[in-house]
């Protein structure tokens, strides 16, 4: 299903149920990295170098600009997030996986015994109010605190309607709560 994030960008959202409701996976995907845009930028930069006749004046500068462009492309591929998934397994825990354009993945796992609750929280910035999904962890001694808030989907920031679907699915799998037992969020 196509959804939008808080910035108006289009994301793909999938909710996959495994093992008769004992496990659910929520996947958010961004559009694929725009390699064509970077290629066109490199061609335009090369044409500018040819127009300014950098190849005749100083080849070291042209080579330096090319190396800088390649380094920027590698950094961009290494930092660009293309997919975030939340895997919720009953009585086991929650796993958050982030996949980058370079193929690198990072995974965080929170055991079910350390999950106090999953909440929709709000953050107030200078110009807007942002809703986000977070895990309220307990039983972890983190900087002398027994509870810790772990935000989810920090790279895509889906809108509230998508967060509610994920919230209801997590509550159903992890805490065995049905939709009619959940507290409805009302806004005035």
C-alpha positions as CSV (number, residue, x, y, z in Angstrom):
1,X,0.0,0.0,0.0
2,X,1.3,3.5,-0.8
3,X,1.4,5.9,2.1
4,X,3.0,9.3,2.7
5,X,5.4,10.3,5.4
6,X,5.2,13.6,7.4
7,X,7.1,15.4,4.6
8,X,4.7,14.3,1.9
9,X,7.1,11.7,0.3
10,X,5.6,8.5,-0.9
11,X,6.5,5.2,0.9
12,X,5.5,1.6,0.4
13,X,3.9,0.0,3.4
14,X,3.4,-3.8,3.9
15,X,2.1,-5.7,6.8
16,X,2.8,-9.5,6.6
17,X,1.4,-12.0,9.0
18,X,3.3,-15.2,9.7
19,X,2.3,-18.4,11.7
20,X,-1.4,-17.7,12.2
21,X,-0.9,-14.4,13.9
22,X,2.0,-15.3,16.2
23,X,4.4,-13.1,14.1
24,X,3.8,-9.9,12.1
25,X,6.2,-7.9,10.1
26,X,5.6,-4.2,9.2
27,X,7.8,-3.0,6.3
28,X,8.3,0.6,5.1
29,X,10.2,1.1,1.9
30,X,11.5,4.3,0.3
31,X,11.9,4.7,-3.4
32,X,15.1,3.3,-4.8
33,X,18.2,5.4,-4.7
34,X,18.3,7.7,-7.8
35,X,21.5,6.6,-9.5
36,X,20.5,8.4,-12.7
37,X,20.3,11.7,-11.0
38,X,23.8,11.2,-9.6
39,X,25.1,10.1,-13.0
40,X,23.6,13.2,-14.7
41,X,25.2,15.3,-12.0
42,X,28.6,13.7,-12.7
43,X,28.2,14.3,-16.4
44,X,27.2,17.9,-15.9
45,X,30.2,18.4,-13.6
46,X,32.5,16.8,-16.3
47,X,31.0,19.0,-19.0
48,X,31.6,22.1,-16.8
49,X,35.2,20.9,-16.3
50,X,35.6,20.5,-20.1
51,X,34.0,23.9,-20.7
52,X,36.4,25.6,-18.3
53,X,39.3,23.6,-19.9
54,X,40.4,22.1,-16.6
55,X,41.8,19.2,-18.5
56,X,44.3,21.4,-20.2
57,X,45.2,23.6,-17.2
58,X,45.6,21.2,-14.3
59,X,44.8,17.5,-14.5
60,X,45.3,17.2,-10.7
61,X,42.3,19.4,-10.0
62,X,40.1,17.5,-12.4
63,X,41.2,14.2,-10.9
64,X,40.6,15.6,-7.4
65,X,37.1,16.7,-8.3
66,X,36.4,13.2,-9.7
67,X,37.7,11.5,-6.6
68,X,35.6,13.9,-4.4
69,X,32.5,13.0,-6.4
70,X,33.1,9.3,-6.1
71,X,33.6,9.7,-2.3
72,X,30.4,11.7,-2.0
73,X,28.5,8.9,-3.9
74,X,29.9,6.2,-1.7
75,X,28.9,8.2,1.5
76,X,25.4,8.8,0.1
77,X,25.0,5.1,-0.7
78,X,26.2,4.1,2.8
79,X,23.8,6.5,4.6
80,X,20.7,6.4,2.5
81,X,18.0,4.3,4.1
82,X,15.8,2.3,1.7
83,X,13.9,0.0,4.0
84,X,12.8,-0.3,7.7
85,X,11.1,-3.3,9.0
86,X,9.6,-4.1,12.4
87,X,9.2,-7.8,13.2
88,X,7.0,-8.6,16.2
89,X,7.1,-12.2,17.5
90,X,4.7,-13.2,20.3
91,X,6.5,-14.1,23.6
92,X,9.9,-13.5,22.0
93,X,10.3,-9.8,21.2
94,X,10.6,-7.0,18.6
95,X,13.2,-6.7,16.0
96,X,13.9,-3.5,14.0
97,X,15.9,-3.8,10.8
98,X,17.2,-0.9,8.8
99,X,18.5,-1.5,5.3
100,X,20.7,1.0,3.4
101,X,21.2,1.6,-0.3
102,X,24.6,0.0,-0.2
103,X,23.1,-3.2,1.1
104,X,24.3,-2.7,4.7
105,X,21.8,-3.6,7.4
106,X,21.5,-2.8,11.1
107,X,19.4,-4.8,13.5
108,X,18.1,-4.0,17.0
109,X,16.3,-6.6,19.1
110,X,14.3,-6.0,22.3
111,X,13.2,-9.1,24.2
112,X,9.5,-9.3,25.1
113,X,10.4,-9.3,28.8
114,X,11.9,-5.9,28.4
115,X,9.0,-4.4,26.5
116,X,6.7,-2.6,28.9
117,X,4.5,-1.2,26.2
118,X,4.5,0.1,22.6
119,X,3.1,3.7,22.3
120,X,2.4,6.4,19.9
121,X,4.2,9.5,21.2
122,X,4.4,13.0,19.9
123,X,7.3,15.4,19.6
124,X,6.9,19.1,19.3
125,X,9.4,20.9,17.1
126,X,9.6,24.5,16.1
127,X,7.1,24.2,13.3
128,X,5.1,21.0,13.7
129,X,4.0,18.2,15.9
130,X,5.4,14.8,14.9
131,X,3.9,11.5,15.9
132,X,6.1,8.5,16.2
133,X,6.0,4.9,17.4
134,X,8.2,4.0,20.3
135,X,8.9,1.0,22.6
136,X,8.8,1.7,26.3
137,X,11.4,-0.6,27.7
138,X,11.7,-1.7,31.3
139,X,14.1,-3.8,33.3
140,X,17.2,-2.3,31.5
141,X,19.6,-0.3,33.6
142,X,20.3,2.4,31.1
143,X,22.2,5.4,32.6
144,X,20.6,4.6,36.0
145,X,17.1,4.6,34.6
146,X,14.9,1.6,34.6
147,X,12.7,2.7,31.7
148,X,13.9,3.8,28.3
149,X,12.0,5.1,25.2
150,X,13.2,3.6,21.9
151,X,11.8,5.4,18.8
152,X,10.9,3.2,15.8
153,X,11.0,4.2,12.1
154,X,13.3,7.1,12.7
155,X,14.3,7.5,9.1
156,X,10.9,7.6,7.4
157,X,8.4,9.1,9.9
158,X,5.1,7.7,8.6
159,X,1.9,9.6,9.3
160,X,-0.4,8.9,12.2
161,X,-2.8,6.7,10.2
162,X,0.0,4.3,9.4
163,X,1.4,4.4,12.9
164,X,-2.1,3.4,14.2
165,X,-2.2,0.3,12.0
166,X,1.3,-0.7,13.2
167,X,0.4,0.0,16.8
168,X,-2.7,-2.2,16.6
169,X,-0.8,-5.0,15.0
170,X,2.0,-4.9,17.6
171,X,-0.6,-4.8,20.5
172,X,-2.4,-7.8,19.0
173,X,0.7,-9.9,18.6
174,X,2.8,-9.0,21.6
175,X,0.1,-8.3,24.2
176,X,-2.8,-10.3,22.7
177,X,-5.1,-7.2,22.7
178,X,-7.8,-7.0,20.1
179,X,-8.8,-3.7,18.4
180,X,-11.9,-3.3,20.5
181,X,-9.9,-3.4,23.8
182,X,-7.5,-0.7,22.7
183,X,-8.0,2.8,23.8
184,X,-9.0,5.0,20.9
185,X,-7.0,8.1,20.3
186,X,-9.1,11.2,20.1
187,X,-8.0,14.6,19.0
188,X,-9.8,17.9,19.6
